[in-house]
Amino acid sequence: MNDQIYLIGDVHGCYKTLCALIDRLPRGADSKICFVGDLIDHGEGSFEVVQLAMRRGYAAVMGNHEYRLLQYKDAFLRGETPSNPRWFYLNGGAQTFASYDKASRVQKLAHIEFLSNLPLYLEFAEFKNAQGRRLFVSHSAIGRMWPLRNLDGDSEAEFRRHVLCGRGNFSQNEGVFNVYGHTPIAKPDVTNFSANVDIGCVYKHDFGRLCALEFPSMRVFMQENIEEGG
């Protein structure tokens, strides 16, 4: 039985770095792992990262980059350049499309189905820290949006938008320990009620590390970016 879970920051297609990080974990690839979203884009190995997550049955929440790819899934399946040049050329979409050049249509469809089914957030009631806060994983910090999660209409839509791509809202919520990514920082920011585990793996010249937070022990594992080029 797993008594620890490992929350891994934004991978962004850095497959070799991800494998090296997983090798550092006490149980290696057999660890219980959950990604905070943004498995894809920017790096050269998005196909391999998604394939690994699927094959090993690792958990993940949806990030804004997965969400964006799904908006252009028809172009992706056809291998055509999508209609949003900013996302495609400036935010890593082109690298993701290129990583699927040799993938079959069956593989592409399987990956799209996997990404489509990623939840907006995951709660792990079985994992609690020393203060009794249960683990809640999302791509962006839930902050003050937490009370909106079970409402309908505009409130629920606002919660969705914020959890996918909001920034700068770090309010604590009673009984919850929120692990998230989305905003790259120089080192993991672990507080009494939350942790940002995105330390900018793909941004090799500014940050360039990938981390995993062991919960509830709060031990941090880090791996330098070992991708070629960049």
Salt bridges, closest charged atoms under 4 A:
ASP30 OD1 - ARG56 NH2 2.70
ASP38 OD2 - HIS12 NE2 3.46
ASP38 OD2 - HIS139 NE2 3.16
ASP41 OD2 - HIS65 ND1 2.64
GLU80 OE1 - ARG78 NE 2.96
GLU123 OE1 - ARG134 NE 3.01
GLU214 OE2 - ARG219 NH2 3.16
GLU228 OE2 - LYS16 NZ 3.01
